[in-house]
């Protein structure tokens, strides 16, 4: 019976580790979302700056610098979005692993409980048999007296 409890505890420990990894990935996704939002804000600000620049003192160099910065920010945003998609995939895999380990843990718990129940039934049968034997002896000894 202890082996089933040990296996169940092992699965529980694995589930705990996977959930810790899942929490870390969730935190990382939140940080990524904030970074992407910041980049979107910077892109907006640079785009607004280009529009303002073209309406007032048109300076080609400033416009080119801002376009270059928008391009770099867009590339960085694309890389963060790819990384975010990979995090989503990792979270899905972690969730699947957690479910699989939960199923295994539940199997081990069920087997442990069945073994415990069978052992208790066996003990009750042995106790009942012993009581029947004692009762029969008492009956025979009282009948002979």
C-alpha positions as CSV (number, residue, x, y, z in Angstrom):
1,X,0.0,0.0,0.0
2,X,2.8,2.4,0.8
3,X,4.2,2.1,-2.8
4,X,0.9,3.5,-4.1
5,X,1.1,6.4,-1.7
6,X,4.7,7.0,-2.7
7,X,3.8,7.0,-6.3
8,X,1.0,9.4,-5.7
9,X,3.3,11.7,-3.7
10,X,5.8,11.6,-6.5
11,X,3.1,12.7,-9.0
12,X,2.0,15.4,-6.6
13,X,5.6,16.7,-6.4
14,X,5.9,16.7,-10.2
15,X,2.6,18.6,-10.5
16,X,3.9,21.2,-8.0
17,X,7.0,21.7,-10.1
18,X,5.0,22.0,-13.3
19,X,2.6,24.5,-11.7
20,X,5.6,26.6,-10.6
21,X,6.9,26.6,-14.2
22,X,3.4,27.5,-15.4
23,X,3.2,30.4,-12.9
24,X,6.7,31.7,-14.1
25,X,5.5,31.5,-17.7
26,X,2.3,33.4,-16.9
27,X,4.4,36.1,-15.3
28,X,6.7,36.2,-18.3
29,X,3.6,36.6,-20.6
30,X,2.4,39.5,-18.6
31,X,5.8,41.2,-18.8
32,X,5.8,40.5,-22.6
33,X,2.3,42.0,-23.0
34,X,3.5,45.1,-21.2
35,X,6.6,45.4,-23.4
36,X,4.5,45.0,-26.5
37,X,2.1,47.6,-25.3
38,X,5.1,50.0,-24.6
39,X,6.5,49.4,-28.1
40,X,3.1,50.1,-29.6
41,X,3.1,53.4,-27.7
42,X,6.6,54.3,-28.9
43,X,5.6,53.4,-32.5
44,X,2.6,55.7,-32.2
45,X,4.7,58.5,-30.7
46,X,7.3,58.2,-33.5
47,X,4.5,58.1,-36.2
48,X,2.9,61.2,-34.7
49,X,6.4,62.8,-34.7
50,X,6.8,62.1,-38.4
51,X,3.4,63.6,-39.1
52,X,4.2,66.7,-37.1
53,X,7.6,67.0,-38.7
54,X,6.1,66.8,-42.2
55,X,3.5,69.5,-41.3
56,X,6.0,72.0,-39.9
57,X,9.7,72.1,-40.6
58,X,10.3,69.2,-42.9
59,X,13.7,67.7,-42.0
60,X,14.5,64.7,-44.1
61,X,17.1,63.4,-41.7
62,X,14.8,63.6,-38.7
63,X,12.1,61.8,-40.7
64,X,14.6,59.1,-41.7
65,X,15.8,58.7,-38.1
66,X,12.2,58.3,-36.9
67,X,11.4,55.8,-39.7
68,X,14.5,53.8,-38.8
69,X,13.4,53.8,-35.2
70,X,9.9,52.7,-36.1
71,X,11.4,49.9,-38.2
72,X,13.6,48.7,-35.3
73,X,10.6,48.9,-32.9
74,X,8.4,47.0,-35.3
75,X,11.1,44.3,-35.6
76,X,11.5,44.1,-31.8
77,X,7.7,43.9,-31.5
78,X,7.6,41.0,-34.0
79,X,10.2,39.1,-32.1
80,X,8.3,39.6,-28.8
81,X,5.1,38.4,-30.5
82,X,6.9,35.3,-31.7
83,X,8.3,34.7,-28.2
84,X,4.8,35.3,-26.7
85,X,3.4,32.7,-29.1
86,X,6.1,30.2,-28.0
87,X,5.1,30.9,-24.4
88,X,1.5,30.1,-25.3
89,X,2.7,26.8,-26.8
90,X,4.8,26.1,-23.7
91,X,1.8,26.9,-21.4
92,X,-0.4,24.5,-23.4
93,X,2.2,21.8,-23.1
94,X,2.6,22.4,-19.4
95,X,-1.1,22.2,-18.9
96,X,-1.3,19.0,-20.8
97,X,1.5,17.5,-18.6
98,X,-0.2,18.7,-15.4
99,X,-3.4,17.0,-16.5
100,X,-1.6,13.8,-17.4
101,X,0.2,13.7,-14.0
102,X,-3.1,14.5,-12.2
103,X,-4.7,11.5,-14.0
104,X,-1.8,9.3,-12.9
105,X,-2.0,10.6,-9.3
106,X,-5.7,9.9,-9.2
107,X,-5.1,6.3,-10.5
108,X,-2.5,5.7,-7.8
109,X,-4.8,7.1,-5.1
110,X,-7.6,4.9,-6.4
111,X,-5.5,1.8,-6.3
112,X,-4.2,2.7,-2.9
113,X,-7.7,3.1,-1.6
114,X,-8.8,-0.1,-3.2
115,X,-5.9,-2.0,-1.6
116,X,-6.6,-0.4,1.8
117,X,-10.3,-1.4,1.5
118,X,-9.4,-4.9,0.5
119,X,-7.0,-5.2,3.4
120,X,-9.6,-3.9,5.8
121,X,-12.2,-6.4,4.4
122,X,-9.6,-9.2,4.8
123,X,-9.0,-8.1,8.4
124,X,-12.7,-8.1,9.1
125,X,-13.1,-11.6,7.6
126,X,-10.2,-12.8,9.8
127,X,-11.7,-11.2,12.9
128,X,-15.1,-12.6,12.1
129,X,-13.6,-16.1,11.5
130,X,-11.7,-15.8,14.8
131,X,-14.8,-14.7,16.7
132,X,-16.8,-17.6,15.1
133,X,-14.0,-20.0,16.2
134,X,-14.1,-18.6,19.7
135,X,-17.9,-18.8,19.8
136,X,-17.8,-22.4,18.6
137,X,-15.2,-23.3,21.2
138,X,-17.3,-21.7,23.9
139,X,-20.4,-23.4,22.7
140,X,-18.6,-26.8,22.7
141,X,-17.0,-26.3,26.1
142,X,-20.3,-25.1,27.6
143,X,-22.1,-28.0,26.0
144,X,-19.7,-30.5,27.4
145,X,-19.9,-29.2,30.9
